[in-house]
Amino acid sequence: MGITADILGLDRRFGLPGIASVEPGNRGLPKVQVTTAQSEGEIYLHGAHVTSWKPAGAEEVLFLSPRSRWEDGHAIRGGVPISFPWFADKADDPHAPAHGFVRTKAWQLESIVQAGDAVTVSMSTESDAETRQSCPAEFRLLHCVTFGSELTMELAVTNTGATPLRFEEAFHAYHNVGDVEQVRTAGLDGVAYLDKTDANREKTQHGDVVIQSETDRVYLDTQRVVELDDPVLHRRIVIAKDNSFTTVVWNPWTQKAKALADLGEDQWPRMLCIETSNVGAFAVTLAPGQRHSMKATLSVAPL
C-alpha cells in the first residue's frame, strides 16, 4: 500500500471534516493540517514535528527554512523539532545523531480531538531495534499538541524498561522574527547560563538577551516565562513552560548558518530558537514504570 493510500486511511480514521485533515505535505510526507476560527497549524508524523502555527489575524509564529530537507533520516529545519534522549551531540558516541533520534522517526497518529475552537493532535513512538543501537533504554513517548489561540506542546515520557532511564529533552522551537538583531528576550535576567560559544563557561545574564553574534546558551535552573519582543513584526511571543528547568537560546549567525546546507547564510536573521528543555545537569531520571511530562505554551500579543 503506497503512501497516498496510507494517508487516506489515516484521514478517514482520524480526520475532522472542515477542521483537521491528514494529507500529503512536503515531498509527500504525511501531516495533520488544522484550521479553526482561532488558528491554523500543521504537524508532521515525521518527528511529530510542528511546522506551523498562525493565530487568527497574526503572522506565522514559527520559522521554517526554505532549504529544509523533507526526507526520511533527516530532521526538518525549523518549526519545533523534539530532542530526545540526548541534547546536541551524544557525549559517549560522536557518531550518534545530534539531538537524538525521535525527530527523524515516523510517529504513530493516536488521535485528533476538538474542544471548542482548539484541536489537540496526539502522536506516539517507542523504543525499537533501531533506537537500541545507540540507546539501550526502553521508553514510550506521547506528544500532545493543541492548536488554538495558544500553542501548547506536551511531551510525556514513560520508562517501559526494567532499569532506570536517564534522558535529556527539548522543544527546539524556531521562532519567526523580523530581524534577530532587533529582538529582545526578557525573563532571564540574573539567570546563570553555560556559554557554548566560549568553552561552556558559566556566566550570568544581565538584562534582556540581545543577539549580536553567534549565540548558544543553556540557561540553568530556571522555570521562568520568557518574552520575545519583536519591534519589526510588532508583537510579543510569550513562552511559558511546566516541568522544564533549562532554557536554551540559539542563533547560528553567519558562519554557522552558512555551514548548514538546510539553512543557508541568508536565513539566520529571521529566526531565534528559544527552547523549553531539561538538559545537562537537569536531565531527567525515571524509575521503571515512571512517567514524566514537560509542557511549553506559546502565545502572541501586539507590541
Backbone as a ProteinNet text record, in pm:
[ID]
protein_1_A
[PRIMARY]
MGITADILGLDRRFGLPGIASVEPGNRGLPKVQVTTAQSEGEIYLHGAHVTSWKPAGAEEVLFLSPRSRWEDGHAIRGGVPISFPWFADKADDPHAPAHGFVRTKAWQLESIVQAGDAVTVSMSTESDAETRQSCPAEFRLLHCVTFGSELTMELAVTNTGATPLRFEEAFHAYHNVGDVEQVRTAGLDGVAYLDKTDANREKTQHGDVVIQSETDRVYLDTQRVVELDDPVLHRRIVIAKDNSFTTVVWNPWTQKAKALADLGEDQWPRMLCIETSNVGAFAVTLAPGQRHSMKATLSVAPL
[TERTIARY]
85.2	0	88.1	67.2	150	118.7	202.2	186.1	53.6	5.9	-121.6	-236.4	-237	-340.2	-328.5	-205.6	-185.2	-244.7	-217.2	-266.4	-418.7	-475.8	-622.2	-683.5	-619.1	-669.6	-664	-555.1	-543.4	-646.9	-668.4	-766.2	-907.1	-940.2	-1072.9	-1090.6	-983.6	-993	-992.5	-908.7	-885.9	-935.5	-956.7	-987	-1118.2	-1122.2	-1242.3	-1280.8	-1382.9	-1414.8	-1424.3	-1351.6	-1352.2	-1266.8	-1207	-1131.4	-989	-975.5	-843.9	-840.3	-734.3	-721.4	-580.2	-567.7	-437.1	-414.7	-304.8	-283	-134.2	-98.9	43.2	100	217.7	288.9	404.3	510.4	628.2	686.3	722.1	776.9	687.4	557.2	461.6	456.6	534.2	532	396.1	336.9	204.1	207.8	106.8	94.4	-51.8	-75	-209.2	-221.2	-317.6	-345.7	-467.9	-454	-562	-603.3	-732.4	-784.5	-910	-903.4	-1019.8	-1035.4	-1138.5	-1159.5	-1046.3	-974	-869.8	-731.5	-707.3	-570.6	-564.5	-448.4	-411.4	-279.9	-262.5	-137.7	-118	3.8	31.5	139.3	129	225.8	248.2	375	412.2	425.4	391.1	418.2	568.7	642.4	788.7	840.9	879.2	930.6	825.9	695.1	587.8	619.8	654.9	719.8	617.6	595.5	509.6	584.7	524.3	592	523	404.1	334.5	233.3	223	113.2	89.4	-31	-70.4	-199.6	-195.1	-319.5	-399.4	-528.4	-615.4	-567.4	-551.1	-510.9	-364.2	-283.3	-140.7	-55.8	70.5	165	213	276.2	334	427.5	412	493.3	622.4	621.3	736.5	814.1	946.1	1033.4	1053.7	1049.7	1074.9	1168.6	1281.4	1379.1	1328.4	1342.3	1303.5	1393.8	1508	1601	1590.3	1490.7	1476.2	1466.6	1524.3	1517	1395.4	1311	1187.8	1201.7	1277.9	1300.1	1337.5	1316.6	1349	1497	1525.3	1663.7	1715.6	1637.1	1680.7	1574.9	1621.2	1528.7	1481.8	1360.2	1308.7	1376.2	1424.6	1493.3	1392.8	1361.4	1264.8	1149	1046.2	933.8	976.6	930.1	965.1	1010.4	1138.9	1190.9	1194	1183.5	1194	1331.5	1406.4	1533.9	1509.7	1553.3	1539.2	1611.9	1680.6	1701	1827.2	1893	2003.3	1988.9	2060.4	2056.7	2192.7	2192.7	2316.8	2386.5	2520.6	2592.8	2587.6	2585.6	2586.7	2728.3	2739.1	2870.9	2961.4	2905.9	2989.2	2987.5	2928.9	2921.9	2913.8	3028.6	3028.4	2959.5	2933.5	2868.1	2715.3	2665.2	2519.9	2457.6	2331.2	2268.9	2255.2	2283.2	2268.3	2123.6	2105.3	1973.4	1887.3	1950.3	1873.3	1812.7	1721.2	1669.7	1520.2	1445.1	1299.5	1255.2	1338.5	1298.6	1306.2	1367.7	1371.1	1290.9	1220.5	1137.2	997.5	934.9	792.9	711.2	632.5	550	413.1	343.3	208.1	105	7.6	-101.8	-198.1	-222.2	-307	-449.3	-461.9	-595.8	-590.9	-707.8	-730.7	-862.8	-858	-975.3	-1002.1	-1127.1	-1166.4	-1230.1	-1193.9	-1257.3	-1279.6	-1401.7	-1428.6	-1359.5	-1284.3	-1210.3	-1065.9	-1031.5	-896.6	-898.1	-788.5	-775.7	-645.8	-655.6	-538.3	-504.4	-380.6	-328.9	-229	-247.3	-159	-87.9	43	125	215.4	254.9	338.6	451.1	554.2	660.8	721.3	799.6	858.8	990.5	1064.2	1192.6	1172.9	1274	1269.4	1413.2	1429.3	1562.5	1657	1604.2	1689.2	1735.4	1645.6	1685.9	1783.5	1771.1	1859.9	2003.5	2027.5	2164.1	2246.7	2182.2	2254.8	2208.7	2097.8	2045.4	1968.3	2018.6	1953.3	1824.6	1788.8	1672.3	1541.7	1443.1	1307.5	1217.4	1140.6	1060.6	939.3	843.3	732.6	712.4	696	672.5	533.4	467	338.9	350.8	328.1	336.3	196.3	145.5	11.1	24.8	-24.6	-11.6	-150.6	-176.8	-306	-289.9	-359.4	-360.8	-485.8	-466.9	-578.7	-528.1	-588.6	-538.4	-399.1	-365	-230.1	-185	-55.2	0.9	59.6	5.4	54.2	112.6	233.9	301.5	338.4	298.4	330.2	390.1	510	580.1	582.3	521	518.5	609.9	698.9	794.9	765.1	751.9	730.9	847.2	905.4	1009.5	941.7	948	883.8	980.8	1102.9	1203.1	1213.1	1315.2	1334.7	1447.4	1509.9	1619.5	1591.2	1659.3	1635.3	1664	1587.6	1601.6	1642.5	1758.8	1803.9	1808.5	1751.1	1741.8	1741.2	1778.9	1760.7	1646.5	1586.1	1472.9	1465.5	1412.7	1395.2	1292.1	1210.7	1133.9	1222.2	1285.2	1386.5	1316.9	1236.6	1145.4	1217.9	1194.2	1245.1	1134.7	1161.1	1062.3	1089.7	984.5	993.6	1002.1	1109.9	1128	1155.5	1129.7	1153.1	1300.1	1377.7	1521.9	1580.1	1656.6	1703.1	1789.6	1854.4	1938.4	1856.8	1727	1642.8	1553.7	1542.1	1454.1	1522.9	1442	1491.1	1415	1488	1427.9	1436.3	1320.4	1313.3	1275.2	1309.3	1271.5	1388.1	1509.5	1627.1	1729.9	1694.3	1784.8	1826.8	1956.8	2008.3	2026.3	1991.5	1999.9	2139.6	2197.6	2326.7	2307.6	2408	2399.9	2537.4	2536.1	2658	2668.8	2782.8	2804.4	2879.7	2806.1	2866.4	2958.3	2951.1	3044	3174	3182.3	3300.6	3337.8	3358.9	3407	3316.5	3186.8	3088.8	3113.6	3174.5	3195.4	3061.7	3051.8	2929	2934.1	2825.7	2815.4	2678.5	2654.8	2524.9	2465.6	2337.6	2267.7	2240.2	2266.5	2236.5	2140.4	2017.6	1917.4	1860.7	1802.7	1745.4	1854.9	1818.8	1909.6	1898.3	2011.5	2017.7	2114.8	2075.5	2157.6	2246.5	2378.4	2474.8	2585.1	2581.4	2680.9	2626.5	2703.6	2659.7	2624.5	2507.3	2457.8	2414.1	2467.7	2432.4	2446.8	2336.5	2341	2238.8	2279.6	2189.6	2167.2	2049.3	2014.6	1970.7	2027.3	2020.2	1921.3	1855.9	1769.6	1668.9	1601.2	1501.3	1371.4	1262	1128.6	1051.1	1121.1	1055.8	990.6	886.1	826.3	923.8	938.8	1026.9	941.4	975.7	902.6	996.9	958.2	1037.3	970.3	1029.6	973.9	1033.6	946	987.7	932	1015.8	966	939.6	996.4	974.2	837.1	804.1	673.5	568.9	609	516.7	440.2	514	446.2	539.4	478.1	549.4	508	604.1	579.2	612.8	516.6	534.4	548.8	657.1	683.1	678.1	571.5	558.4	587.6	627.7	663.6	634.8	618.2	595.1	690.3	747.1	835	958.3	1005	1127	1217.3	1345.6	1437.1	1555.9	1558.4	1658.3	1589.9	1648.4	1602.1	1723.3	1715.8	1825.3	1790.5	1887.4	1872.1	1981	1939.2	2035.5	2006.6	2112.8	2111.8	2250.6	2260.1	2391.3	2476.9	2414.2	2483.9	2537.5	2619.9	2652.8	2729.6	2843.2	2930.5	2868.4	2810.5	2748.4	2629.2	2551.5	2436.4	2481.6	2590	2643.6	2682.8	2730.1	2773.6	2657.6	2536.7	2418.4	2347.7	2362.2	2309.5	2158.2	2087.8	1942.1	1895	1988.1	1953.1	2005.5	2138.4	2197.9	2226	2323	2372.8	2275.9	2166.8	2073.9	1952	1940.4	1818.3	1828	1948.9	1962.8	1901	1894.1	1832.1	1683.2	1618.3	1473.3	1432.6	1527.9	1494.3	1566.5	1499	1563.2	1503.9	1590.7	1544.3	1541.2	1425.7	1410.2	1349.3	1424.2	1393	1357.9	1235	1192.2	1261.8	1330.8	1419.1	1453.3	1510.9	1577.7	1705.3	1818.7	1942.7	2057.1	2167.3	2286.3	2259.9	2299.1	2279.2	2132.3	2043.3	1899.6	1829	1906	1846.7	1754.3	1657.7	1554.2	1589.6	1568.4	1584.7	1450.9	1406.7	1280.7	1307.8	1244.8	1248.8	1159.6	1177.1	1090.7	942.8	866.8	723.4	687	785.7	758.3	733.9	658.1	621.9	656.5	700.6	736.2	680	632.3	586.9	643.9	670.4	719.8	627.8	594	497.8	552.3	523.2	551.9	425.1	398.3	279.6	322	289.1	322.7	196	209.4	100.3	159.9	73.5	119.1	34.4	100	28	89.3	10.3	67.9	170.4	266.7	371.5	361
-119.9	0	124	214.9	333.3	438.5	543.8	647.9	720.1	739	807.5	729.8	597.4	514.6	518	517.4	527.3	656.9	766.5	896.7	902.3	850.2	846.6	765.8	654.2	571.7	644.3	716.5	793	904.6	969	1078.3	1025.8	912	853.4	817.4	771.4	726.6	842.9	944.9	1048.5	1187.6	1212.9	1347.8	1402.9	1534.5	1606.5	1698	1663.3	1737.3	1887.9	1961.6	2106.4	2164.8	2079.3	2127.4	2072.7	1942.4	1878.5	1763.9	1759.5	1653.8	1600.1	1472.5	1412.4	1416.4	1478.7	1499.9	1497.2	1484.8	1488.9	1628.3	1632.4	1758.7	1765.6	1833.7	1844.5	1706.6	1683.2	1556.4	1438.2	1464.7	1358.7	1308.1	1366.9	1323.4	1356.5	1263.2	1289.3	1393.8	1480.7	1582	1596	1652.9	1690.6	1840.9	1883.5	2025.7	2063.9	2167.7	2212.7	2354.2	2378	2511.4	2534.6	2630.7	2665.9	2817.2	2864.7	3009.3	3076.8	2999.9	3058.9	3054.4	2956.1	2941.9	2843.8	2845.5	2742.6	2681.5	2553.5	2489.4	2359.7	2305.9	2175.5	2103.9	1970.3	1885.8	1762.7	1729.1	1613.3	1488.1	1373.1	1247.5	1221.4	1276.9	1268.6	1351.4	1283.5	1351.8	1412.7	1388.6	1457.4	1606.4	1660.1	1789.6	1897.8	1992.6	2107.5	2200	2231.7	2315.7	2449.7	2468.8	2595.8	2619	2745.3	2788.6	2936.9	2968.4	3106.7	3136.4	3209	3250.6	3340.9	3344.3	3425.8	3570.6	3625.5	3764.2	3791.3	3687.2	3706.1	3643.6	3687.5	3625.1	3492.7	3411.6	3284.5	3305.1	3221.1	3233	3152.8	3043.6	2954.8	2977.6	2974.3	2984.9	2846.7	2838.7	2714.4	2745.4	2677.3	2705.7	2663.7	2749.6	2711.3	2604.4	2577.3	2474.7	2345.1	2334.9	2214.9	2089.8	1980.1	1852.3	1776.1	1735.2	1666	1519.9	1445.7	1306	1225.3	1094.5	1005.2	1017.7	1010.8	1016.7	1156	1258.1	1396.4	1473.3	1554.7	1638.4	1755.2	1799.5	1920.5	2041	2134.8	2252.4	2364.3	2386.1	2488	2426.8	2508.8	2458.6	2421.6	2305.5	2260.5	2114.5	2089.3	1953.5	1911.1	1781	1726.1	1663.1	1709.6	1647.6	1544.5	1420.2	1310.8	1190.1	1109.4	1116.4	1189.8	1254.7	1343.3	1472.4	1575.7	1708.2	1736.1	1797.6	1825.6	1693.3	1688.2	1565	1469.1	1339.8	1237.8	1227.6	1246.9	1260.8	1140.5	1019.1	898.6	835.1	904.1	847.3	959.5	1003.2	1114.2	1081.3	952.8	914.3	907.5	918.8	915.8	1043.9	1039.1	1159.1	1270.8	1393.5	1508.5	1520.3	1554.1	1575.6	1449.3	1333.5	1209.5	1164.9	1068.4	1003.4	1019.5	1074.2	1075.3	1181.9	1282.3	1387.4	1340	1223.7	1167.8	1037.9	1000.3	879.8	911.1	810.1	821.6	786.3	881.2	860.1	805.3	751	699.5	803.9	828.4	919.3	847.2	904.6	842.3	897.9	1030	1089.6	1234	1282.8	1425.3	1459.1	1550.2	1579.6	1729.4	1767	1908.3	1941.3	2057.7	2109.4	2258.9	2297.1	2435.3	2467.5	2578.2	2616.1	2568.4	2480.7	2425.9	2278.7	2234.3	2096.1	2038.5	1920.7	1853.1	1731.8	1728.3	1616.7	1541.1	1410.8	1328	1224.8	1212.1	1114.6	1043.2	919.5	840.3	771.4	735	649.6	576.8	474.9	396.9	336.7	282.5	220.1	100.5	75.1	-38.7	-81.3	-176.6	-229.4	-120.2	-23.9	83.2	176.7	216.3	308	240.9	109	38.2	32.2	61.2	63.2	174.2	285.3	396.1	425	362.5	384.9	260.6	183.9	57.8	75.4	197	222.1	182.3	147.8	118	234.7	287.4	405.8	410.5	493.1	531	680.7	749.6	893.5	921.8	1017.8	1067.7	1219	1270.5	1414.8	1465.4	1554.6	1611.4	1760	1800.9	1939.8	1998.7	2110.6	2177.8	2307.2	2314.3	2433.9	2514.8	2636.6	2723.9	2865.7	2948.5	3084.3	3081	2968.6	2938.8	2808.8	2790.1	2662.4	2592.9	2476.4	2401.2	2269.6	2240.4	2115	2044.7	1918.9	1841.6	1707.8	1681.7	1556.8	1472.4	1354.5	1262.6	1144.5	1114.2	1005	900.8	774.9	664.5	566.5	528.8	426.1	290.1	222.1	91.4	-23.3	8.2	-94.5	-135.2	-215.5	-269.2	-199.9	-101.1	-27.1	121.8	204.6	349.1	407.1	508.7	577.8	721.6	760.5	899.1	960.6	1079.2	1138.7	1290.9	1352.2	1495.3	1513.5	1631.9	1658.2	1807.8	1841.1	1982.8	1996.6	2101.2	2152.2	2257.8	2221	2304.7	2408.9	2495.9	2583	2696.9	2706.2	2815.7	2921	3041.2	3147.8	3239.6	3273.5	3361.5	3506.7	3577.2	3715.9	3804.1	3934	4027.9	4053	4068	4090.7	4052.6	3944.1	3891.3	3991.6	4084.3	4182.7	4290	4296	4396.1	4338.8	4206.7	4149.8	4151.1	4149.5	4141.2	4030.9	3950.9	3839.7	3867.3	3881.6	3912.7	3788.1	3789.5	3680	3598.8	3631.1	3553.2	3638.1	3760.8	3849.3	3783.7	3779.1	3722.5	3571.6	3506.2	3360.1	3319.5	3218.4	3164.6	3084.1	3088.9	3010.8	2960.1	2851.7	2799.4	2855.8	2918.9	2979.6	2879.5	2814.3	2710.3	2768.6	2901.1	2964.8	3005.4	2982.2	3020	2905.8	2787.9	2670.2	2632.8	2657.9	2621.1	2691.4	2806.8	2881.2	2925.9	2921.6	2966.7	3117.5	3183.7	3328.9	3363.4	3491.6	3536.4	3638.7	3620.3	3713.4	3844.9	3955.3	4088.3	4157.7	4179.9	4244.3	4149.3	4206.8	4125.1	4058.1	3947.9	3883	3956.1	4003.5	4071.6	3994.5	3965.8	3883.9	3974.5	3966	4049.5	3968.4	3836.7	3746.5	3605.7	3505	3367.6	3348.6	3290.9	3274.9	3131	3068	2929.5	2915.1	2932.3	2939.4	2845	2781.4	2697.8	2768.2	2825.1	2893.6	2789	2797.9	2689.9	2717.7	2612.9	2616.5	2731.2	2737.9	2843.1	2784.7	2825.1	2787.4	2910.2	3020.4	3147.7	3152	3232.7	3267.8	3358.6	3335.7	3416.6	3493.6	3620.7	3705.5	3752.5	3727.2	3765.4	3885.3	4003.5	4127.7	4155.3	4172.1	4188.6	4320.9	4426.9	4557.9	4563.1	4472.1	4471.2	4412.1	4299.2	4237.2	4288.2	4380.1	4446.5	4345.3	4251.4	4152	4101.1	4041.7	3975	3827.8	3737.8	3594.7	3557.7	3499	3459	3308	3261	3117.5	3080.4	3010.6	2960.4	2811.6	2757.4	2615.6	2553.9	2421.5	2343.4	2224.2	2198.3	2082.7	2090.4	2212.1	2236.2	2327.2	2288.6	2360.7	2423.1	2410.8	2482.6	2547.2	2658.9	2726.9	2750.2	2705.8	2723.1	2837.4	2925.7	3033.5	3016.7	3008.8	2978.7	3056.5	3115.2	3167.1	3143	3081.5	3040.6	3152.4	3267.5	3379.8	3336.5	3417.7	3399.8	3272	3250.8	3140.1	3004.1	2988	2860.1	2833	2936.5	2918.8	2878.4	2937.2	2903.8	2757.2	2701.6	2562.1	2463.7	2513.6	2428.1	2434.5	2328.7	2331	2348.4	2302.3	2314.6	2444.8	2536	2668.8	2777.1	2789.3	2888.5	3018.7	3093.4	3213	3330.3	3321.1	3433.4	3420	3308.6	3284.3	3317.6	3320.3	3338.2	3467.5	3579.2	3698.8	3683.9	3580.9	3564.7	3465.4	3417.1	3312.1	3331.7	3285.8	3275	3153.6	3063.4	2945.7	2975.7	2953.1	2958.1	2825	2744.8	2603.1	2564.8	2521.2	2460.7	2326.4	2301.1	2184.6	2139.2	2019.1	1965.6	1899.6	1971.1	1921.4	1933.6	1864.3	1870.6	1816.8	1893.7	1851.8	1841.5	1892.6	1888.6	1780.5	1684.7	1567.9	1496.3	1423.3	1356.7	1209	1157	1013.8	955.8	849.6	782.5	639.3	598.7	459.3	376.9	244.4	161.6	188.3	210	236	379.5	463.4	603.5	686.1	795.9	883.2	1027.5	1101.3	1242.6	1318.4	1441.4	1523.5	1664.3	1722.7	1859.6	1934.2	2058.6	2133	2271.3	2316.2	2453.9	2513.8	2640.5	2709.2	2841.9	2860.1	2983.5	3066.5	3196.7	3290.2	3414.9	3493.2	3611.1	3731.4	3846.6	3970.3	4082.2	4187.5	4301.1	4374.4	4436.4	4509.9	4658.2
0	0	0	-93.1	-107.4	-3.4	-3.1	97.8	83.4	-39	-58.3	5.3	-12.9	48.7	200.8	250.9	395.8	450	380.5	424.7	418.6	312.4	301.4	415.1	448.1	557.8	691.6	714.5	839	844.6	729.2	726.9	752.7	695.1	719.5	865.9	927.7	1067.4	1166.7	1140.6	1241.6	1202.3	1073.4	1029.1	1084.4	1098.4	1140.3	1024.4	946.9	824.1	845.8	761.7	768.2	878.4	962	1078.1	1080	1064.8	1069.9	970.5	890.3	790	788	754.8	730.4	580.2	538.9	396.2	364.7	235.3	199.1	220.6	282.4	297.5	200.1	237.1	151.5	121.8	-3.5	-51.4	-18	-1.4	24	166	257.3	397.2	459.3	534.8	590.6	702	701.5	805.7	843.3	960.7	1003	987.1	909.3	886.5	969.3	1051.2	1139.6	1100.6	1086.1	1055.6	1138.7	1230.7	1313.1	1313.8	1383.7	1394.6	1471.4	1554.5	1637.5	1575.2	1490.7	1438.3	1323.2	1255.9	1159.6	1206.7	1177.7	1216.7	1144.4	1154.9	1095.1	1174.8	1175.7	1243.5	1157.9	1135.6	1054.2	1140.4	1084.9	1153.4	1159.2	1065.6	1066	1184	1291.4	1409.2	1499.5	1472.9	1547.1	1552.6	1437.2	1423.4	1386.6	1477.8	1448.6	1353.1	1239.8	1140.5	1117.5	1175.2	1153.5	1264.2	1306.4	1394	1369.1	1322.2	1294.4	1368.3	1479.1	1545.3	1452.7	1469.6	1383.4	1381	1260.8	1244.5	1265.3	1289.3	1316.8	1206.2	1200.4	1108.4	1165.9	1079.8	1121.6	1241.8	1342.9	1464	1452.5	1377.5	1368.7	1238.9	1249.7	1132.3	1072.3	939.8	868.2	752.4	747.1	643.8	506.3	405.8	270.1	211.3	276.4	228.6	308.3	391.4	473.8	387.3	437.2	366.9	418.9	329.4	365.7	325	406.1	371.1	494.6	485.3	595.8	630.5	761.8	807.2	830.6	793.7	813.2	891.1	985.9	1062.7	977	1001.1	936.9	1002.3	921.4	974.8	999	1126.3	1163.7	1238.4	1264.5	1341.3	1482.1	1529.1	1664.6	1660.8	1633.7	1646.6	1794	1817.7	1952.7	1970.2	2070.3	2105.3	2215.6	2193.3	2290	2233	2311.9	2457.3	2498.5	2402.6	2438.4	2360.9	2410.9	2350	2287.6	2169.2	2095.9	2064.2	2079.8	2049.1	2167.5	2137.7	2243.1	2299.7	2430.8	2493.4	2468.8	2470.6	2459.8	2321.1	2222.4	2088.4	1984.8	1932.6	1836.8	1704.5	1678.8	1553.5	1565.9	1688	1708.8	1653.5	1610.3	1552.9	1655.4	1612.5	1702.1	1747.6	1873.8	1934.8	1940.2	1933.8	1947	1815.8	1827.6	1707.3	1685.1	1781.2	1761.8	1661.5	1636.9	1542.1	1397.1	1374	1238.3	1227.4	1333.5	1329.7	1275.5	1218.1	1182.5	1305.9	1355.6	1473.4	1432.1	1530.7	1508	1549.2	1464	1498.5	1591.8	1709.2	1810.5	1809.7	1794.6	1799.4	1752.2	1705.8	1678.1	1745.8	1842	1924.5	1924.1	1902.6	1905.8	2039.2	2093.5	2214.7	2191.8	2161.4	2124.6	1993.6	1991.3	1871.2	1873.8	1966.5	1974.8	1932.7	1875.2	1829.5	1885.9	1947.7	2002.1	1916.4	1868.9	1790.2	1876.7	1890	1973	1886.6	1907.5	1835.5	1934.1	1901.4	1991.5	1915.4	1989.5	1939.1	2057.7	2029.3	2137.6	2091.5	2188.8	2157.9	2066	1983.9	1891.5	1861.8	1771.6	1741.6	1693.5	1617.2	1565.1	1675.6	1766.2	1874.3	1969.6	1987.3	2080.3	2031.8	1905.6	1854.7	1919.2	1952.6	2015.2	2157.2	2198.5	2334	2376.3	2474.1	2511.1	2590.1	2623.7	2710.1	2642	2726.6	2680	2720.4	2626	2654.3	2563.2	2603.5	2516.6	2529.3	2416	2414.8	2361.1	2421.9	2373.3	2361.3	2239.1	2215.5	2182.8	2267.9	2250.3	2220.7	2103.3	2058.9	2040.2	2107.3	2096.6	2018.9	1904.6	1820.8	1854.1	1901	1934	1942	2025.9	2045.6	2107.7	2171.8	2217.6	2151.4	2145.5	2100	2221.6	2255.1	2370.2	2322.9	2367.8	2334.8	2465	2476.4	2596.2	2554.1	2603.5	2576	2703.2	2696.4	2810	2780.3	2873.8	2860.1	2966.9	2926.4	3019.9	3007.3	3120.9	3123.3	3119.7	3005.7	2990.1	3014.1	3057.1	3080.8	3226.7	3256.4	3391.8	3465.6	3402.7	3464.6	3456	3538.6	3534.1	3395.9	3358.6	3230.6	3258.8	3207.3	3220.6	3080.8	3065.4	2932.6	2940.5	2827.9	2806.1	2707.6	2708.3	2619.2	2591.9	2473.2	2438.7	2328.6	2337.8	2225.2	2158.9	2047.7	1982.9	1893.5	1954.2	1879.5	1808.3	1676.1	1594	1582.9	1634.8	1630.4	1511.4	1440.1	1323.9	1371.8	1336	1379	1258.2	1274.2	1165.1	1141.6	1248.7	1241.1	1376.8	1381.6	1510	1586.3	1513.3	1582	1653.1	1623.9	1689.1	1798.9	1807.9	1909.8	2046.1	2150.4	2288.2	2359.3	2435.5	2507.9	2657	2720.1	2862.5	2941.1	3070.5	3159.2	3210.1	3165	3205.6	3280.1	3315.4	3389.5	3521.2	3545.2	3668.8	3667.9	3558.4	3550	3501.6	3564.8	3521	3393	3305.1	3181.4	3141.8	3063	3002.5	2862.1	2831	2700.7	2613	2521.7	2437.9	2332	2308.6	2215.1	2285	2414.6	2493.8	2588.3	2530.4	2604.1	2721	2707.5	2810.8	2944.1	2938.8	3063.9	3121.2	3253.8	3320.4	3339.8	3299.2	3310.3	3367.6	3389.8	3441.6	3345.4	3314.8	3226.5	3298.2	3229.8	3283.8	3188	3233.3	3149.7	3045.5	2940	2833.2	2750.4	2686.8	2591.8	2458	2407.3	2278.2	2190	2066.3	1976.5	1892.7	1916.1	1845.1	1778.2	1796	1737.7	1754.3	1711.6	1734.2	1881.9	1906.8	2043.8	2064.3	2168.7	2202.5	2353.5	2423.7	2569.4	2631.6	2741.4	2819.8	2953.3	2971.9	3097.2	3198.9	3319.3	3417.2	3529.5	3572.8	3691.3	3682.2	3569.7	3550.4	3497.7	3559.4	3513.5	3467.5	3447.9	3420	3281.8	3273.3	3144.9	3070.1	2940.7	2856.3	2755.8	2734.1	2640	2531	2406.7	2290.4	2224.4	2240.6	2185.2	2048.4	1948.4	1809.9	1756.8	1754.2	1708.6	1558.5	1480.8	1336.2	1303.4	1366.4	1344.3	1443.6	1531	1625	1710.1	1767.3	1851.4	1960.3	2059.3	2168.4	2168.5	2160.4	2175.6	2318.9	2387.6	2528.1	2533.6	2597.2	2608.9	2756.3	2796.2	2933.4	2931.9	3047.1	3049.2	3184.5	3182.3	3303.6	3304.4	3421.7	3439.9	3351.1	3326.8	3249.8	3332.4	3342.1	3431.1	3358.8	3226.1	3147	3026.9	2982	2861.1	2772.4	2648.2	2553.2	2457.7	2433.6	2336.1	2230.7	2102.4	1995.3	1869	1813.8	1676.8	1619.3	1499.5	1448.7	1391.6	1358	1296	1159	1099	957.3	926.3	992.9	954.8	984.3	1102.7	1135.4	1044.5	1014.6	925.8	786	738.6	606.6	599.1	711	713.6	718.1	743.8	749.6	614.4	534.6	397.9	394.4	499.9	501.1	564.8	592.2	643.9	550	539.8	449.9	520.6	467.9	536.7	533.6	456.8	447.1	537.2	610.9	686.5	835.6	891.7	1035.8	1089.6	1013.8	1072.6	1099.1	1043.1	1056	1163.3	1243	1339.3	1471.9	1577.3	1708.4	1778.9	1819.9	1893.3	2042.6	2103.7	2249.3	2287.6	2362.4	2376.4	2520.4	2538.4	2664.8	2675.3	2788	2790.4	2931.7	2937.6	3056	3005.2	3016.9	2958.6	3057.8	3026.2	3109.2	3249.2	3350.2	3489.4	3526.5	3442.6	3469.7	3388.1	3337.8	3271.6	3369.8	3316.2	3396.3	3413.8	3532.8	3558	3602.6	3533.8	3566	3610.4	3718.7	3760.6	3667.4	3662.6	3577	3604.8	3497.5	3509.2	3536.1	3565	3599.1	3472.8	3487.9	3375.5	3408.7	3310.1	3324.7	3205.2	3227.7	3115.8	3126.2	3012.2	3000.1	2904.5	2938.7	2857.4	2823.9	2701.2	2659.8	2602.2	2636.2	2585.9	2524.2	2395.2	2324.5	2305.3	2325.9	2297.2	2235.5	2170.5	2097	2135.8	2155.3	2185.7	2103.1	2072.2	1998.8	2082.6	2016.2	2085.2	2049.5
[MASK]
+++++++++++++++++++++++++++++++++++++++++++++++++++++++++++++++++++++++++++++++++++++++++++++++++++++++++++++++++++++++++++++++++++++++++++++++++++++++++++++++++++++++++++++++++++++++++++++++++++++++++++++++++++++++++++++++++++++++++++++++++++++++++++++++++++++++++++++++++++++++++++++++++++++++++++++++

